[in-house]
Amino acid sequence: MATPKKGRNASAQSKPGRSLALILIAIAALTGGMFASGHTKPRLGIDLAGGTSITLRAVPEAGNEAAINKTNMDTAVSIMERRVNGLGVSESEVQTQGRENIIVNIPKGTNSEQARKQVGTTAKLYFRPVIATEIAGGKGTASPSPSPTGSPTDKPSGKATDKPEATDKGSASPSASASTQGRAVTDALKADATPSASASDKGDKAGPSPSGSGGTAEGDANALQAKYAKLDCTDEKTRSSVGDGVKASEPTLACGKNAQGQWQKYILGPAEVDGTDVDKAQAVLNTQTGAGWTVTMDFTDAGAKKFANITGKLAQNQSPQNQFAIVLDGEVVSDPYVKQALTGGNAEISGNFNQQSAQELSNMLSYGALPLTFKVDSMTTVTAALGGDQLQAGLIAGAIGLALVVIYLLAYYRGLSFIAILSLLVSAALTYTLMALLGPAIGFALNLPAVCGAIVAIGITADSFIVYFERVRDEIREGRSLRPAVERAWPRARRTILVSDFVSFLAAAVLFLVTVGKVQGFAFTLGLTTLLDVVVVFLFTKPLLTLMARRPFFANGHKWSGLDPKSLGAQPPLRRTRRPVDPKEA
């Protein structure tokens, strides 16, 4: 049994070049991929790049505290991630904290300001029919017609048409006269107060107004009109509270900006369609019809029926009651009008959009429906300068630690330190290239804890070299010459290294699974560098030491090689072979 084992050792000893070639090819391939992809630096997290950290607190509807559960919170995190990442902020972090909080970290960069606004817009998305609207502070009721978008912050207004009729043009129907407007609004509110008017109330029996005021439908309509008359959408506090506590099945008031950037106030009917009924929305540049940027919507089967029903009703009305408002977080983000029932399960909102405004609206339509309402508890701006100072301090500490390790290796292992230092450089090259490539691949962002994990990994990697070197030196103390000592020391050192790295990787994996936020960055980096330690030791350190053992400087035990038999306490003559041993001992 000893003979085959010796043969395998001889084979492994005679072909270390294959392992070295393999790892060098891997480094070259990773480096080439890094430059080819254009991602030559690791993606930085919010603490290093700067940005905004937002803490959102879940607020359940009255009497529905059970809605705050893990399923709904995970759903909200998923929607928020898609919302900000849909704007190109792919390095953002969204995660739960505790039972009812969500932390959103948005690094500074392209579209980060827009993403920050949309993250704070966390209420459910509804499609409500417009009953009345006017410029805030103005008199009479008017319908905003499509007009050019004045700035990126302006809310576009458009029309909804079936996709086959995307070329249809036109303007809103003339408004009703001021003398008949009040009566028309009251009649519309009274009609919307019946259970049949709302898609969400189909199962309810006919009865009193759902507003809960206890009065007649006409009384409720008059009360809502009185509030509408006093509503000042130019006041931020008023805007933030308008519509609070109103159910989807009730008429409500709302505010929104028109294409000219003016605040406009609305009376809206009960929600007929909600955000969960939108299957997909996207911004499209329509060059065939000359409509420019438009927003297309695809509905679910149930949503298509609801949308066909509401648009069929609206198409029979005059402006503004032929419009529906897309309401998100109590604010009207778009109020297109319709000319006919849209029954195809899809629709296109066209107006004078630009690319940014079309993408913003499509993003809201796609990712606007959350299972819970959220309030912003805190919003903190993180400067890159602070993170940069901390990173510099961390790198200095890492450099000092690395320098101490190198000094120790030089003083204690002398020539062997050359192999250890080269192994550290190979490990550093693999770590850097993988971090640079993992940024665009899986969204990995290098933050301060991740840097700490990389620094800790220096000790883990150095420990593996020391284990192997000491095993070789023990073999020499027993009277072996260097080349047999290198091969006989490897099986025992290999077991120790694997067990040690397995424990480190297991700790990193557990830490990654049970923690959130930046601590996960530390755990991920620690786990990655632990795996790389195994790769480097097996494919670089051991083969390189095998090659160096053939050099006279190491093979003859030069006093500066770190393998001098005399300094190690070995008694000559040195043995090049060893008595047969039980294979289980090797």
N, C-alpha and C positions, 0 to 999 in steps of 0.2 A: 504493500500500500504506500510505502514511502517513495518508491520509484516514480509513479505517476505524478506525485506531488512535486518531486524535484524537477520533473520535466516541465510542469506548468510554471514553476518558478523561473526556470531557465528561459522559457518562452517569454514570460512577462519581463524578465530582465533584459532580454536581447532586443525587444521591440518597444522601448519607451517613446521612440520618435513618433509612433502613430498617435499616441494620446496627446503629445504636445502639438502635433499638427492639427488634430481635431479641435482643440480648444483655441488655437490661434486662428483657424478658419472661422470658428464661431464668433470670435471677437471681430474679425474683419467683416463678416456678414452683418453683424449687428451695427457696427460703425457705418458700413455702407448704407444700410437701411435707414439709419438715423439721418444721414446727410441727404439721401434721396427723398425722404419724406419732408425735409425742411424743418424737422423738429430737433434741433441740435442742442436744446437746453431743456431740462426738466420743467414741467409746468409748475408754477408757484401757487401756493395756497394764499388765502386771504391775509394771513399774518405776515407774509413776505411780499405779496404784490399790492396790498392795500385793498380797500373795498368797503362793503357795508355788511353788518351783521344785524339781522332782524329776528326778534323773538315774537312769535305769534301764539296767542292763547286761544284754545278752543272754547266757544261759547254755545252751549246747547239751547234749543228752543225751550220755552217754559214747559215744565212737566216732562221733559224728555232728556233727563240727565244721562240716561243709559246710552245715549247716542255717542258719548265720548268713550269709545272702546278702541282696542288695538286695530281692528279691521278698518274702521273709519279713519283712524289716524294714519295708518299705512296708505290708505287710498288717497288721502289728502296730500301726503308726502309725494306720492307718485305723480299726482296731477301738478303739484307745484314744481317738481323737477322738470316735467315736460314743458311747463309754461315758461320757465326761465331759459331752459335749454333750447326751446323753440325759437328764441331770439338770438341764439348764437353764443350764449354765455355758458359754454359746456363745462367750465371748471367750477361751476357753482356747487354748493353743498346744501342739501336739504335733509334734515333728520329730526326725529322726535327726541324730546328731552322730558323725561318723566311721563306722567299720564296725559297731560293736556297741553303741553307746549311743543312747538315746532321751531327749530332754529334754522334760519336760512342765511347762508354766507355767500355773498355775491362779490367775487373779486373785481377790482377795477379793470375796466376794459370796454371793448365795443359792446354797445347796447346794454351795459350794466345799469345805467340810469333808468332806461325803459323797463328793464326786468324788475328793478326795485319797485317801480310803481305798480307793476302787475302783480307782484307777490303780495303787496298790501291789499290788493283788490281780491278779497277772498270769499265773498258771499256767493250764493247760488245765482245761476244765470237763468233769466226768464225772457220769454217773448210775450209782451203784453200789447193789446190793441190801444192805440192812441185815441183818447176821447177829446181832449183839448190841449192846446199848447200855445205858448206865446213867449216872446223875448222877456226875460226877467226884468221887471220894472216897467214893462210896456203895457199898453192897453189893447183890448180886443184879442181875438184869437186868430192866429196865423199859422200857416204850415210852412216850415222851412223847406225851400226847394233846393235841389242839388246845386252847388256852386263850388268854385275852385277852392281847394284846401289852401289856407293862408300860411300855415306853418306846421311843422311835424306834430305839434301838440293839438292841432285842431281836430275835432271829431268829424269824420266824413259823413255825409248824408248821401243816400243813393236810392235806387229803386230795386225792387225784387222782381225778377222775371224768370220764367222757365228758361233753361239753357237754350232750347231751340229758338227762342225769341229774344236772344241776347242783343240782337241788333235793333230791337224796338227802342225808340227814343220818345221823349215827351217830358212834360212837366206836370206838377201837381194840379189837380182840379182846382178851380177857383174856390176860395173860401166862402162859407155862408156869410150872409150879411150880419152885422153886429146886432141888429134888432132881433134876429131869430136864433142867434148863437146860444144864448143862455138856455132857452127852452130845449134846443137840440142836445146840449150837454146833459141837462137833467133827464131827458128821455133816454139818452144813451146809458147814463148811470143806472137808471131804474131798470133798464133791460139787462145790464150786466149784473145787477144785484140778484137776479134769479139764478137758481142752481144750475140751470141748463146752459147758462152763458159761459161757464168755465169748464174746461176739460178736466180739471182736477176735482170737480164736484159732481161727476156723473152719477155717482151712487147715492147722493143725498136726496132727500125728499124735498118737495117744494115747501117753502115756509118763509119766515121773516128774513130780512136782509142779513147776510153773513157778516156784516160789520160788527155785530154784537152790541150796537148802541141801544137796541130795544125799540127804536122808532120805526116809522114806516120807511119804505124805500125812498120815497120822495124827500122825507126829512133827512135821511142819510146823505142823499145826493146834494141837498142844499148845504148841509154841514161841510161836506167835502169841498164844495165850490167856495164856501166862505174861507176855508183854510187855504185853498188855491189862490184866492184873491190876495191873501196876506203873505203868501210864500215869497221869500226873497232869496233866490238862488245865488245871488252875488255874495252872500254871507257864508263863510266857510262853516261856521258852527251850525247854521241852519241846514246846509247841505248834508252835513255828517249825520244829522238826526232825522231827516225827512224819510218817511217810510218805515221807521223803526217799529217793530212789533206788528207789522201788517202781514197777514198771511197771504200765500200765493193765490188763494181763492177770493181775495177781496180787492176792490179798486184801491188805488194808492196814488200818491203824489210822487214826483221824481224830478230831478234836475239833470241837465246835460248841456254840453257845448255844441253849438252849431258850427258849420264850416267856416264861419267868419270869426270863430273864437268867442262868440257871445254866449253867456249863460242863458239857457232857456228852461222854462218850467212846463211840467206836463201834468195832466190828469190821465191816468192809465187804468184800463179795465183789468179784470182778473187775468192771471197768467193762463195762457192757452197751451203754451209749449215751454218746456224747461230745457236746461242745458244737457241733460242726459239723453234727450231726443236727437241731439246732433251727433251723427256718427263721425263726420269728418268735415273740416273746413280748411281751405287753403287760399292763399293769394295767387292770382293768376294774371299774367300779362296777356291781354286779349288783343293781339295785333290784327286778327282777321276782320273784326268788326270795327276796329278803331276805338273801342271803348276804353283802352288803356288798362290800368290796373283794376281788377275786380276781385271780389271775394265769393268763392263758390262754396255751397253747403250741401252736404249729403246727409239725409236724415235716416234714422232707423225706421223699421216698418211701422211701429206705433207712432213715431214722430211724424212720418210722412202723412199719415191720416189726420193727425192733429193740425199739421201745418196747412194741409189742403182745406180743412174745415174753416180755419180762421181766415185764410187769405180769400176764400170764397165769400165769406161775410164782408170782409173789408172792401173787396172790389166793388161792392154795390153802394158804397158810401161816398160822400164827397169829402174833400180835404178839410180837416186833417184826419177825419175818421176812416180814411182808407189807408192809414199808416199803422205799422206795428213797431213798437219800441223794443230794442234789445237792451235789457236792463241787467247790469252787473254791479253788485255792491250798492244798489240803490241809485246808480247813475246810468243815464241813457247813453250808451256808447254808439248807437246808430238808430235811425228812425226811418227806414225806407218805406215807400208806398207801393201798393200793388194795383194792377189794372185788371187782373183776372185771377181766378183760382189756380194755385200752383199745385198740380196733382202728380207730378213726376217723381216725387221723393227727393228732389234736389232743387236748388234755387241759386241764383246769382245776384249778388248785390253790386250794382254799378253806380258810379257817381264820378266825382273827380278825385279819385284816390291817387296818392303817390305810393311808391313801393313800401315805405315805412308804415304809413297809415293802414294800407291794405294788410300787411303782415301782422300788424298789431291787432286789428279786428279779427282776422282769421285765427290768431293765437288765442284770443279771448273766447271765440266760439268753440274752438277745439278743446280747450282745457279750462273752461270757466266753471264747470259744475263741481262743487265740492260737497262732500257729505255733511260738513259742519260749517258753521260760521266762525270766523276767526277775527280777533281783535289784535292790533299791534300793541304789544306791551312795551317794547323798547326797540330803538333803532340806533345802532352805534356805527360811526364811521371809523374805520381802522386805517391809519396812515402807513404807507409803505416804509417811511423813514424809521418808525418804531420797530417794525419787523426786521428791517435791514440792520439796525443796530444790534438787535438780538441775534440775528444770523451771524453777524460779524463776530460777536462774542462767542457764539457756539463754535464757529469755525476755528477761532483762536484756541479755544479749549480743546477741540479735536486735534489741532495741529500740535499742541503741547503734548497731548496724550500720545499721539503717533510718534513724536520725537522721542519721548521717554521709552516707548516700546522699542524703537530702533536702537537707541543707546544701550538698552538692556541686551538686545540681541547681539550687538557688536561686542559688548564686553563679555558676555557669557558664552556665546556660540561662535563668535569670530567668523570664520569662513562660511559656516552654515547660515549666518545672517544674510549672506548674499542671496541664497535660495528663498529665505523667508521674505525678504524685501521685494524680490521679484514676484513672489506669490501674492503679496499685498497689492502690488501694482496691477496685477492681472484681475484680482478681485475688484479693485476700484474701477477698472475699465468696464468690466461686466456690469457692475452696479450702476454706473453712470449711464451707459447706453440703454440699459433696460428701463431705468427711470424716465429717460427722455422719450422712449418709445411707448411706455405704458400711459403717458399723459394723454395723447390723442386716442389710444386704443381702448382704455377702460376708464379714462377720466381721473387717473391718479394725479394728485397735486402734492407737491413737496412742501410741507410745512415744517415749523420748528420741531415738533415732536418727531417727525420723520427723520430730520437731520440728527436728532439725538439717537434714534434707532440705528442710523448708519455709523455713528461714532461708537456706540456700544458694540457693534459688530466687529470693530477692529480688534477688540479684546478676544471675542469668540474665535475669530480667524487665527489670531496669533496663538491662542491656546491649542488649536489643532496642530500647528507646526511644532510647538513645544512637546506635545505628546509623542509625536513621531520621532523627533530628534532624540528625545530621552530614551525611547525604546531602542534606537540604533546604538546609542552610547552604552546602554546596558548590555547589549550583545557584545560590544567591543570589550567591555569590562570582563565578560565571561571568556574572553580569549578569541573571539571571532575576528577575522579580517573584515575590511569594510564592505566589500561586495556581498558576501554571504550575510553580513549583519543587516544590510539594508533590506534584503529580501525576507529574512526571518523576522525582523522587527515589524514588518508591514501588517501581517494578519492581526497581531495583538493590538497594534496602534489603530488599525482600521476599526476594530470593534469598539474601542474606547471612543474614538472620534464620532462614530455613528450614534452611539448611545448618548453622548453629550449633545450633539446637534439635534437629535430627536427630542430630547428634553427641552432644549431652547425653542425649537419649532413648535412643539406642543404648547408651551407657555404663550408664545406669540399668537397661535391660532385661537386659544381660549380667550386671550385678551382682546383679539379682534372681534370675536363673536359676542362678547358680553359687554363691550363698551361702545360708545358713540363718539362722533366728532373727531377731534384732533388725536385722541389717544389711539384711535384706529390707525392713524398714519404711522405712529410709532410701532404698533404691532405689525403692520404690513411690511414696513421696512426691515424690522428685525427678522421676520419670517423669510423675506426674500433674501437677505444677506446670509442667513443661516443655510438656506438651500445652496446658495452660490459657494459657501465655504466647502460643502461636500464636493461640489463640482471641481473647485480649484485644487483641493487636496488630492483628489483621485486622478484628475487629468493633467495636473501641472506639477504640484509639489513632489509627489512620489516619482513620476517619470524623470523629473529634472534631477532629483537626488540620485536616481539610478545612473543617469548619464555622468553626473559629477563624480560618482564613486569610481568611475573608470579613469579619471584624471589623476596623474601622479600626486598632485598637490593634496588631494583628499585621500587617495588610496594608500599613500605611504605615511599618512598620519602626520602631516606637517604641523608644527606647534601652533600655527595660526589658522589651521583648518577647523579647529573646534572638535577634532576627532583624534587627537594625539593620544595613543594608548597609554603612554607614560603618565600624562597629566590626568587621565581618567582612572588610573590605578590598576590597569591591566597588567598581568604578569606574563612576560614572554616565556616560551615561544608562542606566537599567535597560531591558532588553529584555523585552517581554512575549511575544515569539514567538522562534522559533529556526529557523535554516535547516533544510531537510529533511535528515534523516539516514537512514542505512540502518536498517531495522527491527531487524536483528540486534543493533545496538548498544544498543537500548532495553531 
